[in-house]
């Protein structure tokens, strides 16, 4: 019992759609992590020499920044070739 051409085409397009959705989701997650890192650097930039906002603002937001600080620590620990990491995420060989 074989599948019709329309059924096969539907299955191929469904697999293609799923693959692209997964890639878009992973790229969105990487972009969100980068934006969290940038936000943390903007808020706590005085640690690396960037001009920072008033300290009372940073202190008020500090309790809400647990995840961002964890991302910042992870980035500092795993700091390496950022271009290679981004190329690997995008699938560029």
C-alpha positions as CSV (number, residue, x, y, z in Angstrom):
1,X,0.0,0.0,0.0
2,X,1.7,3.2,-1.2
3,X,1.2,6.8,-0.3
4,X,-0.1,9.2,-2.9
5,X,2.2,11.9,-4.3
6,X,0.1,14.5,-2.4
7,X,0.6,12.6,0.9
8,X,4.4,12.3,0.3
9,X,4.6,16.0,-0.6
10,X,2.6,16.9,2.5
11,X,5.0,14.9,4.8
12,X,8.1,16.4,3.2
13,X,6.7,20.0,3.6
14,X,5.7,19.2,7.2
15,X,9.3,18.0,8.0
16,X,10.7,21.1,6.2
17,X,8.4,23.4,8.3
18,X,9.4,21.6,11.5
19,X,13.1,21.9,10.8
20,X,12.8,25.7,10.0
21,X,10.7,26.3,13.1
22,X,13.4,24.6,15.3
23,X,16.2,26.6,13.7
24,X,14.2,29.8,14.2
25,X,13.5,28.9,17.8
26,X,17.2,28.2,18.5
27,X,18.3,31.5,16.9
28,X,15.7,33.4,18.9
29,X,17.0,31.8,22.1
30,X,20.6,32.9,21.2
31,X,19.4,36.4,20.4
32,X,17.5,36.6,23.7
33,X,20.6,35.5,25.6
34,X,22.7,38.2,23.8
35,X,20.1,40.9,24.6
36,X,20.1,39.9,28.3
37,X,23.9,40.1,28.2
38,X,23.8,43.6,26.7
39,X,21.2,44.7,29.2
40,X,23.4,43.5,32.0
41,X,26.4,45.2,30.6
42,X,24.5,48.5,30.2
43,X,23.2,48.3,33.7
44,X,26.4,47.1,35.4
45,X,28.9,48.5,32.9
46,X,31.0,50.2,35.6
47,X,32.6,46.9,36.3
48,X,34.1,46.8,32.8
49,X,34.6,50.5,32.3
50,X,31.4,51.5,30.5
51,X,29.5,54.5,31.6
52,X,26.6,53.3,33.7
53,X,23.3,54.6,34.8
54,X,22.8,56.0,38.3
55,X,23.8,53.5,40.9
56,X,20.4,53.7,42.7
57,X,18.8,52.4,39.5
58,X,21.2,49.5,39.3
59,X,20.7,48.6,42.9
60,X,16.9,48.7,42.6
61,X,17.0,46.3,39.6
62,X,19.7,44.0,41.1
63,X,17.2,41.6,42.8
64,X,15.4,41.0,39.5
65,X,18.6,40.3,37.6
66,X,19.6,36.9,38.9
67,X,19.2,35.2,35.4
68,X,21.1,38.0,33.7
69,X,24.0,37.8,36.2
70,X,24.1,34.1,35.6
71,X,24.4,34.7,31.9
72,X,27.1,37.3,32.4
73,X,29.1,34.9,34.6
74,X,28.7,32.1,32.1
75,X,29.8,34.4,29.3
76,X,32.9,35.5,31.3
77,X,33.8,31.9,32.1
78,X,33.3,30.6,28.6
79,X,34.7,33.7,26.8
80,X,36.4,32.6,23.7
81,X,35.9,33.3,20.0
82,X,32.5,34.9,19.8
83,X,32.6,34.9,16.0
84,X,33.1,31.2,15.9
85,X,30.3,30.7,18.4
86,X,27.9,32.7,16.3
87,X,29.0,31.0,13.1
88,X,28.4,27.6,14.8
89,X,24.9,28.7,15.9
90,X,24.0,29.9,12.4
91,X,25.4,26.7,10.8
92,X,28.2,28.4,8.8
93,X,31.0,26.0,8.2
